[in-house]
Amino acid sequence: MKNNGLIYDIKKFSIHDGPGIRTTVFLKGCPLNCMWCHNPESIEGGKEFLYNEDNCVLCGECVRTCPEDALKIEGEKLYFDREKCTFCGECELACVYRAREIVGKDYSIAEILRELEKDEIIYEESSGGVTISGGEPLNQLYFLEELLIRLKENNIHTAVDTSGYSNWESIKKIAKYVDLFLYDFKIFDENKHIKFIGKSNKLILENLKKLDKIHDNINLRIPLIVGTKEDINTDDKNIKDTINFLKGTNIKKISLLPYHNGALHKYRKLGMKYPDEDMKRPKKELLEDIKEKFEKEGFEVKIGG
């Protein structure tokens, strides 16, 4: 079956996306729009261009090379017509200053497996494996399922990092091929979830309950963000509500992920606004306090991936 996936990054020697040393494959496309998204290039389901304006000297080589006339220079600025662009890559090749970069590459199952199997010995020696992340990997269900099947045929440990915002049947379909689910749990309050994530969390909570009944290895990942204008998800109520919800499940492993603004440069390259002034990293004392609250209820907690 011909089945290509759109991948925007392959991160080798990853140690924060599951046990051991891993390779993390990042698939494009996400149905959510988290205000603090660390991978904004993953949101759009198609190919995109990153434009590093600081590197651009306006030499015009990309304009001359583009076969679709999708680029032009006016005054001291380079303009890009996304409607005309076919992502042929000619402008990227022509730019010696690396100002333009295509995000998203098509891989067949055979091609990505060849890349992943290069590190099989590392997976074996470190008890590692392959993690499939995004975006939301379930957005590319058929590619994801086939890749997981092939990895398990090769006895490679598999992990899937998901937001849980997907059709339950899709999650159920891949569950038997997944050794570890890294399940994102952002905000318990539905209204806040809609405000800061862009979607209701009802589906996410329902899917987590269902997944908990059929899978025994779920590591919950909770990003922690302090709002400068209002509480986002580090307030006592959100933490208590989250704990009370999880006490009704078999989930015991929690990873607390403190906010950082390391993706700011990506937003600039994508021409997107980043509301960094509205968010900040929780202080160490707050992180430890939240960690202690979970631990008192019997959860195994670590700060970081």
ZABA-218437 format. One record per residue (C-alpha): x, y, z. Coordinates in steps of 0.25 Angstrom, whole numbers, padded with zeros to 4 digits, always signed. Example, Ala and Ser with C-alpha at 12.3 -4.5 7.8 and 13.67 -1.06 7.14 Angstrom:
+0049-0018+0031/+0055-0004+0029/
END
This chain:
+0000+0000+0000/+0006+0013-0004/+0005+0022+0008/+0014+0034+0010/+0015+0043+0023/+0019+0057+0024/+0030+0059+0034/+0036+0072+0039/+0048+0066+0048/+0055+0054+0052/+0062+0056+0065/+0073+0045+0068/+0079+0042+0082/+0066+0047+0089/+0066+0044+0104/+0053+0052+0108/+0042+0045+0099/+0042+0031+0106/+0052+0021+0112/+0066+0019+0107/+0072+0026+0095/+0062+0028+0084/+0059+0034+0071/+0047+0044+0071/+0039+0045+0058/+0031+0058+0057/+0019+0058+0048/+0012+0070+0042/-0002+0075+0046/-0009+0078+0059/-0024+0081+0062/-0020+0089+0074/-0014+0103+0075/-0007+0104+0089/-0004+0118+0092/+0010+0113+0096/+0013+0103+0085/+0028+0099+0084/+0026+0094+0070/+0018+0104+0062/+0023+0098+0049/+0015+0085+0053/+0002+0092+0053/-0001+0093+0038/-0003+0080+0032/+0004+0084+0019/+0018+0088+0015/+0023+0102+0019/+0035+0111+0018/+0043+0117+0029/+0049+0130+0026/+0060+0135+0034/+0060+0150+0030/+0073+0153+0038/+0081+0144+0029/+0074+0150+0016/+0083+0160+0008/+0072+0162-0002/+0082+0158-0013/+0070+0153-0022/+0075+0140-0025/+0063+0133-0020/+0054+0142-0028/+0061+0139-0041/+0061+0124-0038/+0046+0122-0034/+0039+0116-0046/+0025+0120-0041/+0028+0135-0039/+0024+0133-0024/+0035+0143-0019/+0038+0158-0021/+0046+0169-0015/+0040+0182-0012/+0048+0193-0005/+0056+0186+0006/+0046+0174+0007/+0045+0160+0001/+0030+0156-0001/+0025+0142-0002/+0012+0138-0009/+0009+0125-0003/-0003+0122-0013/+0007+0121-0024/+0017+0113-0017/+0018+0098-0021/+0030+0095-0011/+0039+0091-0022/+0051+0095-0013/+0058+0103-0024/+0059+0116-0015/+0064+0108-0003/+0075+0102-0012/+0079+0116-0018/+0080+0123-0005/+0095+0122+0000/+0091+0130+0013/+0081+0119+0017/+0070+0129+0019/+0059+0120+0013/+0056+0106+0018/+0045+0096+0014/+0038+0090+0026/+0032+0077+0023/+0037+0065+0015/+0030+0053+0009/+0034+0040+0014/+0030+0026+0010/+0029+0015+0020/+0041+0009+0014/+0049+0022+0014/+0046+0025+0029/+0049+0011+0033/+0063+0011+0026/+0066+0024+0034/+0061+0018+0048/+0068+0004+0046/+0081+0011+0045/+0081+0012+0061/+0075-0001+0064/+0088-0005+0072/+0086+0008+0080/+0072+0004+0084/+0076-0010+0088/+0088-0005+0097/+0080+0006+0103/+0066+0000+0104/+0061+0011+0095/+0053+0012+0083/+0045+0021+0074/+0035+0031+0078/+0025+0037+0068/+0021+0051+0072/+0016+0064+0065/+0008+0072+0063/-0003+0061+0066/+0002+0048+0060/-0012+0043+0059/-0015+0053+0048/-0007+0044+0039/-0014+0031+0044/-0011+0021+0033/+0004+0025+0032/+0005+0024+0047/-0002+0011+0048/+0007+0005+0037/+0020+0010+0043/+0016+0005+0057/+0013-0009+0051/+0026-0009+0044/+0034-0005+0056/+0028-0016+0065/+0031-0026+0054/+0046-0022+0056/+0044-0023+0071/+0046-0008+0073/+0040-0001+0085/+0030+0009+0081/+0024+0022+0088/+0013+0031+0083/+0013+0045+0088/-0002+0050+0086/-0011+0061+0090/-0023+0051+0091/-0031+0060+0082/-0035+0050+0072/-0046+0040+0068/-0046+0029+0079/-0046+0018+0068/-0033+0023+0063/-0026+0023+0077/-0032+0009+0079/-0027+0004+0065/-0012+0007+0068/-0012+0004+0083/-0008-0010+0082/+0005-0006+0074/+0009+0005+0085/+0018+0001+0096/+0016+0015+0103/+0007+0026+0101/+0012+0040+0105/-0002+0047+0107/-0002+0062+0108/-0011+0068+0119/-0012+0083+0118/-0023+0089+0126/-0035+0082+0133/-0045+0094+0132/-0052+0093+0119/-0054+0108+0118/-0039+0111+0120/-0036+0100+0110/-0044+0106+0100/-0038+0120+0102/-0023+0115+0103/-0023+0103+0094/-0034+0106+0084/-0043+0094+0086/-0051+0087+0097/-0044+0077+0105/-0056+0067+0106/-0051+0058+0096/-0037+0058+0102/-0043+0054+0115/-0052+0044+0110/-0041+0037+0101/-0032+0037+0113/-0042+0029+0121/-0044+0019+0110/-0029+0018+0107/-0027+0015+0122/-0036+0003+0122/-0029-0004+0110/-0014+0001+0112/-0005-0001+0124/+0006+0009+0121/+0002+0023+0120/+0011+0035+0124/+0004+0047+0126/+0011+0060+0121/+0006+0073+0128/+0012+0086+0123/+0012+0097+0133/+0010+0111+0129/+0009+0123+0138/+0000+0134+0132/+0004+0149+0135/-0010+0153+0133/-0018+0142+0138/-0016+0128+0143/-0013+0118+0132/-0011+0104+0139/-0002+0105+0151/-0013+0110+0160/-0018+0101+0172/-0031+0099+0166/-0026+0093+0153/-0016+0084+0160/-0026+0079+0170/-0036+0076+0159/-0026+0069+0151/-0022+0060+0162/-0036+0057+0166/-0039+0053+0151/-0026+0044+0150/-0029+0037+0164/-0041+0031+0156/-0030+0024+0146/-0019+0015+0147/-0009+0025+0143/+0003+0027+0152/+0014+0034+0144/+0014+0049+0142/+0024+0058+0135/+0023+0073+0139/+0028+0081+0127/+0031+0096+0131/+0029+0106+0121/+0040+0112+0112/+0040+0122+0100/+0051+0114+0092/+0042+0114+0080/+0041+0129+0079/+0050+0129+0067/+0041+0119+0059/+0029+0128+0061/+0037+0140+0055/+0042+0131+0043/+0027+0126+0040/+0022+0141+0041/+0014+0137+0053/+0011+0145+0066/+0016+0139+0079/+0009+0144+0092/+0021+0142+0100/+0018+0155+0109/+0006+0147+0114/+0014+0135+0119/+0025+0132+0128/+0032+0120+0134/+0028+0115+0148/+0038+0118+0159/+0045+0106+0165/+0037+0107+0178/+0024+0106+0170/+0029+0094+0162/+0033+0087+0175/+0020+0090+0181/+0012+0084+0170/+0021+0072+0169/+0019+0070+0184/+0003+0071+0182/+0004+0059+0172/+0013+0051+0180/+0005+0052+0193/-0006+0045+0185/+0003+0034+0180/+0007+0038+0167/+0022+0036+0162/+0026+0050+0157/+0038+0056+0150/+0040+0070+0146/+0044+0071+0131/+0043+0061+0120/
END
